[in-house]
Amino acid sequence: MTATIHWLVTSPRLPAGLMSAQAWDVLRAAAHVYAADSSATVSAVEAAGVEVTRLSAAEAVATLRRTGGVWIASDDGDEHLARSLAEAIAAAPNGADVELVAGSWDSPGGRLLDLVAVIDRLRSPGGCPWDAAQTHESLAPYLLEESYETVDAIQSGDRQDLREELGDVLMQPLLHARLASEDEDGFTIDDVAADIVAKLIRRHPHVFAGETAERIEDLHGRWDELKSQEKPQRRYATDGVVSGQPALSLAAKYLSRTTRAGLEIPTETDATQFSEYARTSDSFGELLMGLVALARRHDIEPELALREAAERFAARARAIEDSAS
């Protein structure tokens, strides 16, 4: 008679014993249940009254082929043992039937728990001296650097590179949250996640609260209304814009904010004479490059010059808002 082997796999990221009804049915009906060593899952199974026999890897191959039964796989799925068993079954005249039983599985984002655990280990006593020495201030440059590297990966079109860089970016907020959890009045990564979940739900009433929005343009006014309710201390359209960002993105953000607020704020220089030339991304980029070259010839720092012009623009916008009110 051909033996039947049930290979039971579970997620180490879920509470032990939190398994599917199918898994528990298979365990309770089995004449033999085996495992390599003690684990949280094995302990939960034994606590439920199911006897579990411990076997070494060498014993497991021979025993499972002969008796069948349930094998409770370790957290890594016992892939090496599974390969050995498959080879033995293929070489045997009668073989054996193997059925995979998913006791539990990760929900989307489950591997984030692994990253939280790794960072906690790095930062804890006995971990990495470099990680233990970091502060919010010392880590700040890495947040910017990893963000720029991610943009490079997006522009390169290399999906594997993008995957790696996104991981580097993802690590940064987890590190900051781990540091913050050590403060007396600090917070944890769960607090951070709870805040952003609440904000996303609050700012998407057309998804979560029954409102309707058929076009992206319909959302802008509602978003601004919701933001003003959350931050009533902001008086002007340009309030809340991060002034430390690069000057070009700062200028673009000021223009975006004032336009969405319905403000007509003229710039100090009318650049419409370049509109025929700068009609594509490439030609506009070349125009900007030429302006940078011109600034260098006149010993002007273009980043600083644009930043000052952007701040003058924001000041004019605030003055117009004050006059209107």
Secondary structure as GFF3:
##gff-version 3
##sequence-region A 1 325
A	DSSP	beta_strand	3	9	.	.	.	ID=ss1
A	DSSP	alpha_helix	21	29	.	.	.	ID=ss2
A	DSSP	beta_strand	33	35	.	.	.	ID=ss3
A	DSSP	alpha_helix	40	47	.	.	.	ID=ss4
A	DSSP	beta_strand	53	54	.	.	.	ID=ss5
A	DSSP	alpha_helix	57	67	.	.	.	ID=ss6
A	DSSP	beta_strand	69	72	.	.	.	ID=ss7
A	DSSP	alpha_helix	79	91	.	.	.	ID=ss8
A	DSSP	beta_strand	96	102	.	.	.	ID=ss9
A	DSSP	alpha_helix	112	123	.	.	.	ID=ss10
A	DSSP	alpha_helix	129	133	.	.	.	ID=ss11
A	DSSP	alpha_helix	136	156	.	.	.	ID=ss12
A	DSSP	alpha_helix	159	180	.	.	.	ID=ss13
A	DSSP	alpha_helix	189	202	.	.	.	ID=ss14
A	DSSP	alpha_helix	205	208	.	.	.	ID=ss15
A	DSSP	alpha_helix	216	230	.	.	.	ID=ss16
A	DSSP	alpha_helix	247	260	.	.	.	ID=ss17
A	DSSP	three_ten_helix	272	274	.	.	.	ID=ss18
A	DSSP	alpha_helix	281	297	.	.	.	ID=ss19
A	DSSP	alpha_helix	302	324	.	.	.	ID=ss20
###
